[in-house]
């Protein structure tokens, strides 16, 4: 069976939720970046403008952090160190991510 391709409108609506969650502080910068970067191509094609770029950068910068289910396989001491690094990166990227998230929210609320 062939996989279905999610419609542009469905991805746009999911992106609006993800952007609002980030802006309102319900979801962290890193988790939001991973979600949003996964939706980026469906929404903007190959175009990587400044508003999308920060989410691609964050996604690329957190490859070494244990996220999700992978955390269960890490030793507690190493996990604590990586959690500290994660907090530092969240803080480092937060302001720029919020600026871009607000711009993208305005753009995609209009159905762009």
N, C-alpha and C positions, 0 to 999 in steps of 0.2 A: 504494500500500500504506500502510495506517495505521501510525503508529509504535506500538510497544508501550509500555505503561506499566509501569515497574518496580515490582515489588511492595514493599509496606511492609517486609516482612521482608528483602528483598534490600538495600534502602536502609539499614535499621537495621544490618545486618551490615557494609556498607561504611562507615557512620559510625563503628562501633566500631573498625574498623581505622584510620580517619583520626584518631580521638581518641587511640588508643594510640600511633600514629606521632608525634603532636604531643607527648604526654606523655613519651614515651621519647626525644624529640629526633631522631628519624629524618627528620622533615619540619619545616620552619620554620613559624612562626606565620602568615605571610601566605599561603603555599600551602595550609596547613590551613584557614585561614578561608575561602578561596575555595571549597575543596571542601565544607566543612561548610555554608556558607551556601547553596550550591547544593542541598543535601539537606534543608535546614531545613523547607521547606513540606511536603514529603512526610512528614516525621516529626512535625511539630507543628502543621500547618495554618497558620492565620493568627495563631496565638498566638506572640508574640515576648516570651518571658520573659527575665529577666536572664541566664540561662545562654546563651541563643541570641543575645542582643543584641550581645555583644562581637564575634561573628563577622560579623554584619551591618555593624557599625560599621567593622571592619577592611576588609571587602570594599569598602565605600563609600570609605574613606580611601586606597585604593591605586590608584585609577583613573588617576592620573598617572604611575605607575611602569611601566617597560617590563618585562613578564613574558613568559616563554615565547618563542615564535617572534618576537614583536615586537622582541626585543632585537637581532636581526640587522640591523635597519634604523636603529639609533641610531649616532651618531658616538661613537667611543671616549671622548672627553672628557666628553660629555654623559652617556654610560652610566655612567662612573665616578662622576659626581656623583649620579646617580639611585640607584646601588648604595649609596652612602653614606647617602642618605635612606632607602633600604629597610632598611638595618641599624639605623638610628635608630628606625624604626617597629617593627621586629621587637622591639627591646629595650623600647620604650615599652609595647607591648601584651602582652609575654610573660607576665608574672605573672598578669594578669587573665585572659588566654586559658587559661592552665594551670588556674587555679581553676575556670573554667567547663567546661573539657574534662573535668576529674575528676568534676564534678557530672553532666555529661551521660553520661559513661561509666557511672557508677553507675545512672543512670536507665534507659539503654537496654540495659544488660546484663540487666536484669530483664524486658526485652521491653515496656517502657512505650509 
